[in-house]
Amino acid sequence: MSVRHTIFQFTRRPFVRNVLAVAGGTAVAQGITMAFSPIVTRLYGPEAYGIQGVFMSVAGILGTVAAMNYPIAIVLPKSEAEAFGLARLSIYIGIGMSMLAAALLFLYGSELLDLLNAGKIAAFIYLIPVFMLVSVVNRVASQWLIRKKAFALTARIAIWQALLINSAKAGLGFAYPAAIALIVMNILNGLLGTAMALFGWRMSRAIQPVAAKVLDPPSNAWTLAKNHRDFPLYRTPQELLNTFSHSLPVMMLATCFGPSKVGFFSIASGVLALPAGLIGTSVMQVFYPRINEAIHRGEDAKGLIVKATLGLALSGALPFLVVIAAGPMLFGLVFGAEWETAGVYAQWLSLWLFFQYINKPAVSAIPALGLQRGLLVYELFSTGTKVLALYLGYVVFKSDVAAIALFSGFGVVAYAWLILWVIVHSGKPLLKSIADTV
């Protein structure tokens, strides 16, 4: 009874309840997508999916940075007018960046695609600016819901998006199973998420009283851009570096060891990242407004970060330990004996991904603590050490497993340092100095 009572009380906590709401919605959405996958993949085939993958690899990164990461700042201000001003600023920048991208693609589209080895998407090149703008608007809507702590609404949106978009993909696949259909569905997915977020926010009784405050005159756009300039100056290049560093193993394995090793890595990292991303991303969405609120109120930010980090460590220790102990056997059993090497990769990657999993509270606190310049410096050193690790694995040890092991080991050290750095800098004296400079 005591254990059951303890679990019940734990799940009744607002933070845990919100995490479970977001994670539950994400899990159901992923389940829907997986259920449709056998149908959709058979309808469209590998070539259509390959072209979609190339398109998303180019447009996805551009969409992420199209608003120079100003949408992330929407959660931070105390003032509703300032938050609304940041949302508007983000959309303005997104429009400008999308128009700039359209002009560059019109003038130099073929050359740019050749440079990126993405000539297969030449027929869909002008959908890239459209995707960028839709991504910006969708990100603004998502950050607004995070600011409003509308986590139940976020979960419902994820489920309905997965159901409607996958149904549309399947239905369209019977009539026109082409790559353009998949690409358009990705764009419509962002529009659908934005529309549902706006409709749900306006219809929610809990949030309606706040809407009137948004009508207050927002701050000047230039002033907002200047006050939150750390997002374009530091967070945007940091995200680009982070994306590059995550693609390093694939690039190295493909160049040095062949496509089969890329397959092993893709399976290993994909399987491990799925459950870790499910909980970790949910924690980030819930913890970001919570830590920001704590800093505004002068609460113990350091204690919150430590507790959340330890909670994630306890929740993730057993699954990751199982993979570390029996990775090759598990992968061989589930995927077949030829995939045991992927299990060896998974053993080493588990160490790295475990620390990536538990660093979510620290990463969530960085914007609120004003540490984004330090995060960029960290990312530079982290990416550099990962390049060094892969180089040593290939040149010195001439082993793909050694390269993955070194990559993971360097990543563990980097993530551990990041967590400790944020915790050390989350003390009240620092918070006061930040407040004085804003």
Residue pairs with C-beta under 8 A, 6 or more apart in sequence:
10 16
11 17
11 20
15 286
15 287
15 290
15 308
18 149
18 151
18 286
19 279
19 282
19 283
19 286
20 282
21 151
21 152
21 154
21 155
22 151
22 154
22 155
22 281
22 282
22 285
22 286
23 278
23 279
23 282
24 155
25 154
25 155
25 156
25 157
25 158
25 159
26 155
26 158
26 278
26 281
26 282
27 278
28 155
28 158
28 159
28 162
29 158
29 159
29 161
29 162
30 162
30 274
30 278
32 159
32 162
32 163
32 166
33 162
33 166
36 166
36 167
36 169
36 170
39 170
39 173
40 166
40 169
40 170
40 173
41 49
43 169
43 170
43 173
43 174
43 177
44 169
44 173
44 177
44 178
44 179
44 181
44 182
45 177
47 179
48 177
48 178
48 179
48 181
48 182
49 179
49 182
50 120
51 120
51 121
51 124
51 179
51 182
51 183
52 179
52 182
52 183
52 186
54 118
54 120
54 121
55 118
55 121
55 124
55 127
55 128
55 179
55 183
55 186
56 186
57 118
58 116
58 118
58 121
58 128
59 127
59 128
59 131
59 132
59 135
60 135
61 240
61 243
62 101
62 128
62 131
62 132
63 131
63 132
63 134
63 135
63 136
64 135
64 239
64 243
65 236
65 239
65 240
66 93
66 94
66 97
66 98
66 101
66 132
66 133
66 135
66 136
67 90
67 91
67 93
67 94
67 97
67 136
67 139
67 140
68 93
68 97
68 231
68 232
68 236
69 231
69 232
69 235
69 236
69 239
70 86
70 89
70 90
70 93
70 225
70 228
70 231
70 232
71 86
71 87
71 90
71 136
71 139
71 140
71 142
71 143
72 143
72 231
72 235
72 367
73 86
73 228
73 231
73 367
74 83
74 86
74 87
74 90
74 140
74 143
74 144
74 146
74 147
75 83
75 143
75 146
75 147
75 288
75 289
75 292
75 367
76 83
76 228
76 292
76 367
76 368
77 83
77 86
78 296
79 219
80 210
80 213
80 214
80 216
81 213
81 214
81 216
81 217
81 218
81 219
82 218
82 219
82 224
83 144
83 147
84 214
84 218
85 218
85 219
85 220
85 221
85 224
86 224
86 228
87 140
87 143
87 144
88 218
88 221
89 221
89 224
89 225
90 136
90 139
90 140
91 136
91 137
91 140
92 221
93 136
94 132
94 133
94 135
94 136
94 137
95 133
97 132
97 136
98 129
98 130
98 132
98 133
98 136
99 129
101 128
101 129
101 132
102 126
102 129
104 112
105 112
105 125
105 126
105 128
105 129
109 122
109 125
110 119
110 122
113 119
113 121
113 122
113 125
123 180
124 179
124 180
124 183
127 183
127 184
127 187
130 187
131 186
131 187
131 190
134 187
134 190
134 191
134 194
135 190
137 190
137 191
137 194
138 190
138 191
138 193
138 194
138 197
141 193
141 194
141 197
141 198
142 154
142 193
142 197
144 197
144 201
145 151
145 153
145 154
145 197
145 200
145 201
146 154
146 285
146 288
146 289
147 289
148 201
148 207
148 210
149 286
149 289
150 200
150 201
150 204
150 206
150 207
151 285
151 286
153 197
153 200
153 201
153 204
154 285
156 196
156 200
157 193
157 196
157 197
157 200
160 192
160 196
161 189
161 192
161 193
161 196
164 192
165 185
165 188
165 189
165 192
168 185
168 188
169 181
169 182
169 185
172 181
172 185
173 181
201 207
202 208
202 211
218 224
227 438
230 370
230 372
230 373
231 367
231 372
233 373
234 372
234 373
234 375
234 376
235 367
235 372
235 375
235 376
237 376
237 379
238 372
238 375
238 376
238 379
241 376
241 379
241 380
241 383
242 379
242 383
244 383
245 379
245 382
245 383
245 386
248 383
248 386
248 387
248 390
248 407
249 265
249 269
249 390
249 403
249 404
249 407
250 262
250 265
250 266
252 390
252 394
252 403
253 261
253 262
253 265
253 400
253 403
254 261
254 262
256 394
256 400
256 403
257 394
257 400
261 341
261 400
263 342
264 339
264 341
264 342
264 345
265 342
265 345
265 404
267 331
267 335
267 339
267 342
268 331
268 342
268 343
268 345
268 346
268 349
269 345
269 349
269 353
271 331
271 346
272 320
272 323
272 346
272 349
272 350
272 353
273 353
275 319
276 316
276 353
276 354
276 356
276 357
279 312
279 315
279 316
279 357
280 312
280 356
280 357
280 360
281 360
283 308
283 312
283 360
283 361
283 364
284 360
284 363
284 364
287 308
287 360
287 361
287 364
287 365
288 364
288 367
288 368
290 304
291 301
291 304
291 305
291 361
291 364
291 365
291 368
292 367
292 368
294 300
294 301
294 304
295 301
295 368
295 369
295 431
298 428
298 431
300 428
301 365
301 368
301 369
301 426
301 427
301 428
301 431
302 423
302 426
302 427
304 361
305 361
305 362
305 365
305 422
305 423
305 426
306 423
308 360
308 361
309 358
309 359
309 361
309 362
309 419
309 423
312 357
312 358
312 360
312 361
313 358
316 354
316 357
316 358
317 354
320 350
320 351
320 353
320 354
320 357
322 330
323 330
323 346
323 347
323 350
324 347
324 350
324 351
327 343
327 344
327 345
327 346
327 347
327 350
328 340
328 341
328 343
328 344
328 347
329 340
329 343
330 343
330 346
331 339
331 340
331 342
331 343
331 346
332 339
332 340
332 343
335 342
341 401
344 401
345 401
345 404
348 401
348 404
348 405
348 407
348 408
348 409
349 404
349 408
351 408
351 409
351 411
351 412
352 407
352 408
352 409
352 411
352 412
352 415
355 411
355 412
355 415
355 416
355 419
356 411
356 415
358 415
358 419
359 415
359 418
359 419
362 418
362 419
362 421
362 422
362 423
363 418
363 422
365 371
365 422
365 426
366 372
366 375
366 422
369 422
369 425
369 426
369 430
369 431
369 434
370 434
370 437
370 438
371 422
371 425
374 421
374 425
378 414
378 417
378 418
378 421
381 414
382 411
382 414
382 418
385 410
385 413
385 414
386 407
386 410
386 411
386 414
388 410
389 403
389 406
389 407
389 409
389 410
390 403
390 406
390 407
392 402
392 403
392 406
393 399
393 400
393 402
393 403
393 404
393 405
393 406
393 407
394 403
397 403
